Structures are given as structure tokens and as C-alpha cells.
């Protein structure tokens, strides 16, 4: 029997703990973060050190996951690549969430001409696929890891803006918001104290799911040579390095591909669990 005094967030966390798939995803994400944090200690070799005599060695005792065409240890590059890929996903989602939430709050709360201007700009961004928009931004800014995070963040901003705007349009009609307006509470306090807390739950869910997409987009752009630049160890770069050796050196692309798959799958499992846990219709 549920305690009626239990806070909504605590109830959501209780429902999340009951979701075995979400908890498995959470444990995998924690493991990935730990691996990325301890990559320097866990790596048996320097991920950027070129060793021509060890080129294209298959997985074995000396190199557990083999080596790439330049003789670099695949395992070491894979561990350091986790750090780069997770950073790209986290920073990109943070940029998108901050920009999108701000624009959605302003458009939904003030409406009228400001809503028209902001949402038409969002519609303009939505006219382009995410990857194509990110490609255009990188073409303007130039290829680098910093510009990659900005490009992926801006390209995924529209989803947050539309989600927050729709939530704000419903929230601002509630009695407590109308009462705050009636007694003369400044708009910024109403938005900060009454509106923003009520839109955080869907934003958190979208951010969790969006991080998986950001990692995929970042890896795709790095694969094309427009994101992280060699010799930096990154999963998309590793896929690009091994694409010409698929038949005789399958391990170069297989292991980073599996790493991307596991990372995206675990984040999506966690995101699905958060969505179910934070859904007010699923209280039983």
C-alpha cells in the first residue's frame, strides 16, 4: 500500500527500482562512467602510440583486442574512446536542454509575438534532419570535438523547446500560477518557482534518451572526419580507421561497434525506465 505522504520524486524512484530493465541499464551506465574515468589506469598501452611492427595483430595475450593499422592497442583506444563519447553525449545534451528549455519557457509563458518568433525559428531547425543540421554547423565552425558538441547540441534543441512549450501552456492555466500573477509576483519568480519544477520530469526523460542519440550522432560525424580528429581515440574514429580492413582485421571495427551498441542500449533502457517511473498515470 502506497504512503500518501510520499513525495512524487521518491515514488518515482521506487517505481524505477522495480523496473529490472531500467536498473540493468543504470548499472551498465555506471560501469561505463567508471571505465571512462579510470581509462588512464586501466589502459595497458598509450592509446596514441604508433608501433608499426605491431600493426594489425589479432586479439591475443599481448593485445587482448588486437591492434589497428598503426599498431595502436585497440583495448586502450576503446577505453579512452568511452571518455570522449560520453563527454560528447553529456555536453551536447546539456547544451540542447538549456537552450530548448529556456526557449520553451519563454515561448509558452509569454506567448503572442515572442512565441511566434521562437517557434518559427524552431520550425526552421526542424526542417533539417539532425545529422544534416549538425553537418552544416560543423562546416561553418570547423571540425573539432568542441564544435562537434555545439553542433549536436543545437541540432537536438527543437525537441526540448517544443516539449517544454507544450507543458508550460498547460501549467500556466493552473490556479496556483494565476494566483501568483494576481498578487503581483514577478514573472521570473513564477517561471523559476512554479513553472520550471513542473516541466523538469519530461526534460529529464528526454535528456536521458537524447544522450544515446547524441553519442550516435557524434560517432557518425567523427566517422566522416567532421568531429573528433585523429589521433584522438574515439569510437567513431576507430570505426573509420578500420573500415578498409573489415575482411582481414575485423576486430578494429567490431569492438568499437559493440561498445556503441551497448552504450546506446543501456542509456535507452534507463531512459525508458525513467519515462515509466515519472509518468503520473503509472502509480500502481
Buried (B, 14 or more C-beta within 10 A) or exposed (E): EEEEEEEEEEBBEEBBEEBEBBBBBBEBBEEBBEBBEEBEEBBEBBBBEEBEEBBBBEBEEEBBBBBBBBBBBBBBBBBBBBBBBBBBBBBBBBBBBEBBBBBBBBBBBBBEEBBEEBBEBBEEBBEBEBBEBBBBBBEEEEBBBEBBBBBBBBBBBBBBBBBBBBBBBEBBEEEEBEEBBEEEBEEEEBBEEBBBEBBBBBBBBBBBBBBBBBBBBBBBBBBBEBBBBBEBBBBBBBBBBBEEBEEEBBBBBBBBBEBBEEBBBBBBBBBBBBBBBBBEEEEE
